[in-house]
């Protein structure tokens, strides 16, 4: 019977990544079907959906085996994907004459806490504090690393944060940084949970600058006197600040240059939204290790960090980053890598935007099914055979 036309598009992308040189035909077939299922509207993350949504010809248990026992090397897949991403972002950054950005952040894939009688709990889960939900939730905590230009953002690498291993999230971020080899200026963006002395030093050692949100109790040294940023802010009058516009937002900004805990010399912007009072609860402190940047550029660059928040939302809502039911740690990691692959494929097809790419791929799949049924009818293929291949028998 005919192959589905939209599967050829996925296979073509995998060939471009160079995967066909490393993986057997059966593995490639599984990869094509899994990515197809993930981009299907209504995908929930289960093996049943992976099997059904991609019209997989083999029995569902072969998918379970593919995630848990099959000997294919998921690290090779990730490496080839990363090589392609770096070539792509460096090319775009060069064309736009812009720096590269790296965003570091973590997210929790929430799971149901198993009862004490459960024999097969998902490996690697633990209680993790969620800043968005203001409470501890059960699941996997993932530290992600995105590489982006001003116009395109790609999920690049991740690490499972496992309390039993004893590595901090900062140490996991340093590990991922070491794999990044680029020849353009790089700004590493992070929120206030990450800019530890060790992580900032690791960035500077690689020749990368850091732009990060700081906690307002960070110690600064104006005129050599140690003072918390929020205490310094109390002495700042509106006429000591100037207005900076970033996108739709206007900020009152005071620029501090000098030492802070862990750094001999950097810029810290004390900023308030222009329509809010200049009180410590409305204060934002933004660090930049690049002292050449203007206040506007520092804030504009930091705003690029939003792309990692968008990725978390889209990957969970559309590709079910947190929807897996597989239980072994290696199987779960393989699932996450394939979500990353599906995300990058959607970006590749639209040439800019994930949501546009996903819409395009879903439309293409619809057309492909109609064409498949039409061709089968022209060839007088029995309707029961068609139904069986499309899993509606």
URMO-V827614 format. One record per residue. N is the residue number from 1. RES is the residue in three letters. SS is DSSP state (H for helix, E for strand, L for the rest). PHI is phi in degrees with one decimal (999 if undefined). D_CENTER is the distance of its C-alpha to the mean C-alpha in Angstrom with 1 decimal. Layout:
n->(N | N)
res->(RES | RES)
ss->(SS | SS)
phi->(PHI | PHI)
d_center->(D_CENTER | D_CENTER)
//
This chain:
n->(1 | 2 | 3 | 4 | 5 | 6 | 7 | 8 | 9 | 10 | 11 | 12 | 13 | 14 | 15 | 16 | 17 | 18 | 19 | 20 | 21 | 22 | 23 | 24 | 25 | 26 | 27 | 28 | 29 | 30 | 31 | 32 | 33 | 34 | 35 | 36 | 37 | 38 | 39 | 40 | 41 | 42 | 43 | 44 | 45 | 46 | 47 | 48 | 49 | 50 | 51 | 52 | 53 | 54 | 55 | 56 | 57 | 58 | 59 | 60 | 61 | 62 | 63 | 64 | 65 | 66 | 67 | 68 | 69 | 70 | 71 | 72 | 73 | 74 | 75 | 76 | 77 | 78 | 79 | 80 | 81 | 82 | 83 | 84 | 85 | 86 | 87 | 88 | 89 | 90 | 91 | 92 | 93 | 94 | 95 | 96 | 97 | 98 | 99 | 100 | 101 | 102 | 103 | 104 | 105 | 106 | 107 | 108 | 109 | 110 | 111 | 112 | 113 | 114 | 115 | 116 | 117 | 118 | 119 | 120 | 121 | 122 | 123 | 124 | 125 | 126 | 127 | 128 | 129 | 130 | 131 | 132 | 133 | 134 | 135 | 136 | 137 | 138 | 139 | 140 | 141 | 142 | 143 | 144 | 145 | 146 | 147 | 148 | 149 | 150 | 151 | 152 | 153 | 154 | 155 | 156 | 157 | 158 | 159 | 160 | 161 | 162 | 163 | 164 | 165 | 166 | 167 | 168 | 169 | 170 | 171 | 172 | 173 | 174 | 175 | 176 | 177 | 178 | 179 | 180 | 181 | 182 | 183 | 184 | 185 | 186 | 187 | 188 | 189 | 190 | 191 | 192 | 193 | 194 | 195 | 196 | 197 | 198 | 199 | 200 | 201 | 202 | 203 | 204 | 205 | 206 | 207 | 208 | 209 | 210 | 211 | 212 | 213 | 214 | 215 | 216 | 217 | 218 | 219 | 220 | 221 | 222 | 223 | 224 | 225 | 226 | 227 | 228 | 229 | 230 | 231 | 232 | 233 | 234 | 235 | 236 | 237 | 238 | 239 | 240 | 241 | 242 | 243 | 244 | 245 | 246 | 247 | 248 | 249 | 250 | 251 | 252 | 253 | 254 | 255 | 256 | 257 | 258 | 259 | 260 | 261 | 262 | 263 | 264 | 265 | 266 | 267 | 268 | 269 | 270 | 271 | 272 | 273 | 274 | 275 | 276 | 277 | 278 | 279 | 280 | 281 | 282 | 283 | 284 | 285 | 286 | 287 | 288 | 289 | 290 | 291 | 292 | 293 | 294 | 295 | 296 | 297 | 298 | 299 | 300 | 301 | 302 | 303 | 304 | 305 | 306 | 307 | 308 | 309 | 310 | 311 | 312 | 313 | 314 | 315 | 316 | 317 | 318 | 319 | 320 | 321 | 322 | 323 | 324 | 325 | 326 | 327 | 328 | 329 | 330 | 331 | 332 | 333 | 334 | 335 | 336 | 337 | 338 | 339 | 340 | 341 | 342 | 343 | 344 | 345 | 346 | 347 | 348 | 349 | 350 | 351 | 352 | 353 | 354 | 355 | 356 | 357 | 358 | 359 | 360 | 361 | 362 | 363 | 364 | 365 | 366 | 367 | 368 | 369 | 370 | 371 | 372 | 373 | 374 | 375 | 376 | 377 | 378 | 379 | 380 | 381 | 382 | 383 | 384 | 385 | 386 | 387 | 388 | 389 | 390 | 391 | 392 | 393)
res->(UNK | UNK | UNK | UNK | UNK | UNK | UNK | UNK | UNK | UNK | UNK | UNK | UNK | UNK | UNK | UNK | UNK | UNK | UNK | UNK | UNK | UNK | UNK | UNK | UNK | UNK | UNK | UNK | UNK | UNK | UNK | UNK | UNK | UNK | UNK | UNK | UNK | UNK | UNK | UNK | UNK | UNK | UNK | UNK | UNK | UNK | UNK | UNK | UNK | UNK | UNK | UNK | UNK | UNK | UNK | UNK | UNK | UNK | UNK | UNK | UNK | UNK | UNK | UNK | UNK | UNK | UNK | UNK | UNK | UNK | UNK | UNK | UNK | UNK | UNK | UNK | UNK | UNK | UNK | UNK | UNK | UNK | UNK | UNK | UNK | UNK | UNK | UNK | UNK | UNK | UNK | UNK | UNK | UNK | UNK | UNK | UNK | UNK | UNK | UNK | UNK | UNK | UNK | UNK | UNK | UNK | UNK | UNK | UNK | UNK | UNK | UNK | UNK | UNK | UNK | UNK | UNK | UNK | UNK | UNK | UNK | UNK | UNK | UNK | UNK | UNK | UNK | UNK | UNK | UNK | UNK | UNK | UNK | UNK | UNK | UNK | UNK | UNK | UNK | UNK | UNK | UNK | UNK | UNK | UNK | UNK | UNK | UNK | UNK | UNK | UNK | UNK | UNK | UNK | UNK | UNK | UNK | UNK | UNK | UNK | UNK | UNK | UNK | UNK | UNK | UNK | UNK | UNK | UNK | UNK | UNK | UNK | UNK | UNK | UNK | UNK | UNK | UNK | UNK | UNK | UNK | UNK | UNK | UNK | UNK | UNK | UNK | UNK | UNK | UNK | UNK | UNK | UNK | UNK | UNK | UNK | UNK | UNK | UNK | UNK | UNK | UNK | UNK | UNK | UNK | UNK | UNK | UNK | UNK | UNK | UNK | UNK | UNK | UNK | UNK | UNK | UNK | UNK | UNK | UNK | UNK | UNK | UNK | UNK | UNK | UNK | UNK | UNK | UNK | UNK | UNK | UNK | UNK | UNK | UNK | UNK | UNK | UNK | UNK | UNK | UNK | UNK | UNK | UNK | UNK | UNK | UNK | UNK | UNK | UNK | UNK | UNK | UNK | UNK | UNK | UNK | UNK | UNK | UNK | UNK | UNK | UNK | UNK | UNK | UNK | UNK | UNK | UNK | UNK | UNK | UNK | UNK | UNK | UNK | UNK | UNK | UNK | UNK | UNK | UNK | UNK | UNK | UNK | UNK | UNK | UNK | UNK | UNK | UNK | UNK | UNK | UNK | UNK | UNK | UNK | UNK | UNK | UNK | UNK | UNK | UNK | UNK | UNK | UNK | UNK | UNK | UNK | UNK | UNK | UNK | UNK | UNK | UNK | UNK | UNK | UNK | UNK | UNK | UNK | UNK | UNK | UNK | UNK | UNK | UNK | UNK | UNK | UNK | UNK | UNK | UNK | UNK | UNK | UNK | UNK | UNK | UNK | UNK | UNK | UNK | UNK | UNK | UNK | UNK | UNK | UNK | UNK | UNK | UNK | UNK | UNK | UNK | UNK | UNK | UNK | UNK | UNK | UNK | UNK | UNK | UNK | UNK | UNK | UNK | UNK | UNK | UNK | UNK | UNK | UNK | UNK | UNK | UNK | UNK | UNK | UNK | UNK | UNK | UNK | UNK | UNK | UNK | UNK | UNK | UNK | UNK | UNK | UNK | UNK | UNK | UNK | UNK | UNK)
ss->(L | L | L | L | H | H | H | H | H | H | H | H | H | H | H | H | H | L | H | H | H | L | L | L | H | H | H | H | H | H | H | H | H | H | H | H | H | H | L | L | L | L | L | L | L | L | H | H | H | H | H | H | H | L | L | L | L | L | L | H | H | H | H | H | H | H | H | H | L | L | L | L | L | H | H | H | H | H | H | H | H | H | H | H | H | H | H | H | H | H | H | H | H | H | H | H | L | L | L | E | E | E | E | E | E | E | E | E | E | E | L | L | L | L | L | L | L | L | L | L | L | L | L | L | L | E | E | E | E | E | L | L | L | L | E | E | E | E | E | E | E | E | E | E | E | E | E | E | L | L | L | L | E | E | E | E | E | E | E | E | E | L | L | L | L | L | L | L | H | H | H | H | H | H | H | H | H | H | L | L | L | L | L | L | L | E | E | E | E | E | L | L | L | L | L | L | H | H | H | H | H | H | H | H | H | L | L | L | E | E | E | E | E | E | L | L | L | L | E | E | E | E | L | L | E | E | E | E | H | H | H | H | H | H | L | L | L | H | H | H | L | E | E | E | E | E | L | L | E | E | E | E | E | E | E | E | E | E | E | E | L | L | E | E | E | E | E | E | E | E | E | E | E | L | L | L | L | L | L | H | H | H | L | E | E | E | E | E | L | L | L | L | L | L | H | H | H | H | H | H | H | H | H | L | L | H | H | H | H | H | H | H | H | H | H | H | H | L | L | L | L | L | L | L | L | L | L | L | H | H | H | H | H | H | H | H | H | H | H | H | H | H | H | H | H | H | H | H | H | H | L | L | L | H | H | H | H | H | H | H | H | H | H | H | H | H | H | H | H | H | H | H | H | H | H | H | H | H | L | L | L | L | H | H | H | H | H | H | H | L | L | L | L)
phi->(999 | -64.8 | -77.8 | -71.9 | -60.2 | -70.8 | -66.7 | -65.9 | -63.8 | -65.9 | -61.6 | -62.4 | -63.0 | -64.9 | -65.3 | -62.7 | -70.6 | 89.8 | -69.9 | -64.8 | -77.5 | -112.8 | -119.3 | -70.9 | -59.1 | -61.0 | -66.0 | -58.7 | -61.7 | -60.2 | -60.2 | -60.6 | -65.6 | -66.8 | -63.0 | -59.5 | -65.3 | -63.6 | -87.7 | -78.2 | -58.8 | 88.4 | -59.6 | -111.9 | 103.2 | -80.8 | -64.2 | -59.9 | -66.7 | -61.7 | -73.9 | -73.5 | -67.9 | -113.8 | 55.9 | -64.0 | -74.3 | -87.5 | -69.2 | -58.4 | -63.9 | -67.4 | -69.6 | -59.3 | -63.5 | -60.7 | -77.8 | -96.8 | -121.4 | -60.4 | -82.9 | -65.4 | -94.8 | -65.8 | -66.6 | -66.1 | -58.6 | -61.8 | -62.0 | -64.9 | -64.3 | -64.7 | -61.1 | -64.6 | -59.6 | -64.0 | -60.0 | -64.2 | -68.0 | -65.0 | -65.7 | -63.5 | -61.2 | -66.8 | -60.9 | -86.3 | 53.4 | -123.5 | -74.9 | -96.2 | -118.5 | -125.0 | -107.7 | -118.4 | -162.4 | -126.6 | -143.4 | -110.7 | -93.3 | -73.8 | -129.0 | -80.8 | -64.7 | -73.0 | -71.7 | -64.1 | -90.3 | -65.2 | -84.9 | -124.6 | -80.3 | -69.3 | -70.2 | 85.1 | -80.1 | -162.7 | -83.3 | -131.5 | -78.1 | -100.2 | -70.0 | -72.9 | -95.5 | 56.3 | -160.3 | -81.7 | -128.4 | -87.9 | 161.2 | -100.3 | -103.9 | -118.0 | -94.1 | -111.4 | -137.7 | -113.2 | -113.4 | -149.4 | -104.7 | -67.7 | -119.7 | -135.8 | -127.8 | -121.3 | -66.1 | -108.0 | -155.1 | -148.7 | -136.5 | -79.2 | -85.3 | -118.6 | -58.3 | -70.7 | -80.0 | 90.9 | -91.2 | -76.6 | -62.5 | -62.9 | -65.6 | -65.1 | -63.8 | -62.4 | -56.9 | -68.6 | -58.8 | -64.3 | -86.4 | -95.5 | -123.1 | -131.0 | -114.0 | -118.4 | -58.4 | -126.3 | -113.8 | -94.3 | -107.6 | -153.9 | -83.0 | -70.6 | -82.2 | -107.1 | -72.9 | -75.4 | -56.7 | -64.3 | -70.8 | -62.4 | -63.6 | -62.8 | -66.5 | -62.4 | -62.2 | -84.2 | 84.8 | -97.5 | -91.3 | -117.4 | -125.2 | -144.1 | -74.5 | -113.5 | -69.7 | -74.0 | -95.6 | -63.7 | -83.9 | -111.3 | -129.5 | -66.2 | 53.4 | 77.8 | -101.4 | -71.6 | -151.4 | -67.7 | -55.1 | -69.5 | -72.5 | -59.3 | -60.3 | -65.3 | -89.1 | -92.2 | -94.1 | -52.2 | -78.6 | -84.8 | -104.5 | -133.8 | -84.3 | -127.8 | -107.6 | -129.1 | 61.1 | -91.0 | -95.4 | -115.7 | -126.3 | -89.8 | -127.2 | -116.3 | -102.1 | -109.0 | -122.8 | 158.3 | -85.3 | -146.8 | -54.3 | 94.0 | -139.4 | -77.1 | -152.3 | -159.4 | -106.7 | -125.9 | -93.8 | -97.7 | -130.8 | -130.4 | -62.6 | -62.3 | -93.1 | -117.5 | -66.2 | -83.8 | -107.9 | -65.8 | -73.1 | -100.8 | -77.6 | -117.6 | -113.5 | -119.5 | -91.4 | -135.2 | -80.9 | -92.0 | -79.9 | -78.9 | -71.6 | -74.5 | -58.6 | -62.2 | -65.7 | -59.5 | -68.6 | -67.3 | -63.4 | -61.5 | -61.8 | -64.3 | -62.1 | -57.5 | -61.8 | -74.1 | -65.0 | -62.5 | -59.3 | -57.1 | -63.8 | -66.4 | -64.9 | -79.9 | -68.6 | -96.6 | -108.9 | 55.3 | -51.6 | -107.0 | -97.0 | -64.4 | -117.7 | -66.4 | -113.0 | -79.3 | -57.3 | -64.8 | -64.0 | -65.1 | -62.9 | -61.1 | -60.6 | -61.4 | -62.7 | -72.5 | -63.4 | -59.9 | -61.8 | -65.1 | -64.4 | -66.7 | -61.1 | -63.2 | -63.6 | -60.3 | -69.0 | -90.0 | 71.8 | -162.3 | -117.7 | -60.6 | -62.3 | -63.0 | -63.1 | -64.6 | -59.6 | -60.3 | -66.3 | -68.1 | -63.8 | -59.4 | -64.3 | -59.5 | -60.6 | -60.7 | -66.7 | -62.1 | -63.6 | -61.4 | -66.4 | -61.6 | -65.0 | -63.2 | -65.5 | -62.9 | -90.7 | 56.6 | -74.6 | -55.7 | -60.2 | -65.1 | -65.5 | -63.8 | -59.4 | -64.3 | -66.4 | -92.2 | 56.2 | -116.3 | -72.2)
d_center->(37.9 | 35.7 | 32.0 | 29.7 | 29.1 | 25.4 | 24.8 | 26.2 | 23.5 | 20.8 | 23.0 | 23.5 | 19.9 | 19.9 | 23.1 | 21.7 | 19.1 | 22.2 | 21.5 | 25.0 | 26.4 | 24.9 | 24.9 | 28.0 | 28.7 | 28.3 | 24.8 | 23.9 | 25.4 | 23.3 | 20.0 | 21.2 | 22.3 | 19.2 | 16.9 | 19.7 | 19.8 | 16.1 | 16.5 | 19.8 | 20.5 | 21.0 | 19.1 | 19.1 | 17.6 | 21.1 | 22.8 | 25.4 | 23.0 | 21.6 | 25.3 | 26.6 | 23.9 | 24.2 | 28.0 | 27.7 | 31.3 | 31.2 | 31.7 | 28.8 | 29.5 | 28.5 | 24.8 | 25.1 | 26.7 | 24.0 | 21.3 | 23.7 | 26.4 | 25.9 | 26.0 | 23.4 | 21.1 | 17.4 | 16.9 | 18.8 | 16.6 | 13.4 | 15.6 | 16.8 | 13.5 | 12.6 | 16.1 | 15.8 | 12.7 | 14.6 | 17.7 | 16.3 | 14.8 | 17.9 | 20.1 | 18.7 | 18.9 | 22.4 | 23.5 | 22.4 | 23.7 | 20.7 | 18.9 | 15.4 | 12.8 | 10.5 | 8.6 | 8.7 | 8.4 | 9.0 | 9.3 | 12.3 | 12.8 | 16.4 | 19.3 | 23.0 | 25.0 | 27.4 | 31.1 | 32.9 | 34.6 | 31.5 | 32.0 | 28.6 | 25.9 | 22.2 | 21.9 | 19.8 | 19.7 | 21.0 | 21.5 | 18.7 | 19.3 | 17.2 | 17.6 | 17.1 | 19.7 | 21.8 | 22.6 | 21.8 | 20.3 | 20.4 | 17.5 | 14.9 | 13.0 | 9.8 | 8.9 | 5.5 | 6.1 | 5.3 | 8.7 | 10.4 | 13.9 | 15.5 | 15.1 | 12.2 | 8.5 | 6.8 | 3.9 | 6.8 | 7.6 | 7.9 | 11.2 | 13.1 | 14.9 | 18.4 | 21.2 | 23.9 | 22.7 | 23.2 | 20.3 | 18.8 | 15.2 | 16.4 | 17.9 | 14.8 | 13.1 | 16.3 | 16.2 | 12.9 | 14.4 | 17.5 | 16.0 | 15.2 | 18.4 | 18.7 | 21.8 | 20.8 | 20.7 | 17.4 | 16.5 | 14.2 | 13.1 | 13.1 | 14.7 | 18.1 | 17.2 | 16.2 | 18.7 | 21.1 | 23.9 | 22.6 | 19.0 | 20.5 | 23.1 | 20.8 | 19.1 | 22.6 | 23.9 | 21.6 | 22.7 | 19.6 | 20.2 | 18.5 | 18.2 | 17.6 | 18.9 | 21.8 | 23.6 | 26.9 | 29.0 | 27.9 | 31.2 | 32.2 | 35.5 | 37.2 | 40.7 | 40.0 | 40.0 | 37.2 | 35.9 | 32.8 | 30.8 | 31.8 | 35.4 | 35.4 | 34.0 | 37.1 | 39.3 | 37.6 | 39.5 | 38.1 | 40.2 | 38.4 | 35.2 | 34.4 | 32.4 | 29.1 | 27.4 | 23.7 | 23.0 | 25.0 | 25.3 | 28.2 | 28.2 | 31.1 | 30.2 | 32.1 | 31.2 | 31.9 | 32.2 | 33.1 | 32.3 | 30.2 | 29.7 | 28.1 | 28.5 | 31.8 | 30.9 | 28.0 | 27.7 | 26.9 | 26.9 | 28.4 | 27.4 | 28.4 | 27.9 | 31.2 | 32.1 | 31.8 | 34.3 | 33.8 | 33.5 | 31.4 | 29.4 | 28.2 | 27.7 | 24.4 | 24.4 | 22.2 | 22.6 | 22.7 | 24.0 | 24.9 | 28.2 | 28.9 | 26.4 | 28.0 | 27.0 | 25.7 | 23.4 | 22.1 | 21.2 | 20.0 | 17.6 | 16.4 | 15.8 | 13.1 | 10.9 | 10.9 | 8.3 | 5.5 | 7.9 | 8.4 | 5.1 | 6.0 | 9.5 | 9.5 | 7.9 | 10.5 | 13.2 | 13.4 | 12.1 | 13.0 | 10.2 | 12.8 | 15.9 | 16.9 | 20.5 | 20.8 | 22.0 | 21.9 | 19.2 | 19.1 | 19.0 | 16.1 | 14.1 | 15.3 | 14.1 | 10.4 | 10.8 | 12.6 | 10.1 | 7.7 | 11.1 | 12.0 | 9.1 | 10.1 | 13.6 | 13.6 | 12.5 | 15.2 | 17.8 | 17.6 | 17.3 | 15.3 | 13.9 | 11.9 | 14.6 | 17.4 | 16.4 | 16.2 | 19.6 | 21.0 | 20.2 | 21.6 | 24.7 | 25.1 | 25.1 | 27.8 | 29.9 | 29.6 | 31.0 | 33.9 | 34.8 | 34.7 | 37.1 | 39.2 | 39.6 | 40.4 | 43.1 | 44.6 | 44.9 | 46.5 | 43.9 | 44.8 | 42.7 | 42.3 | 40.6 | 38.2 | 37.5 | 36.9 | 34.3 | 32.5 | 32.6 | 35.0 | 38.1)
//
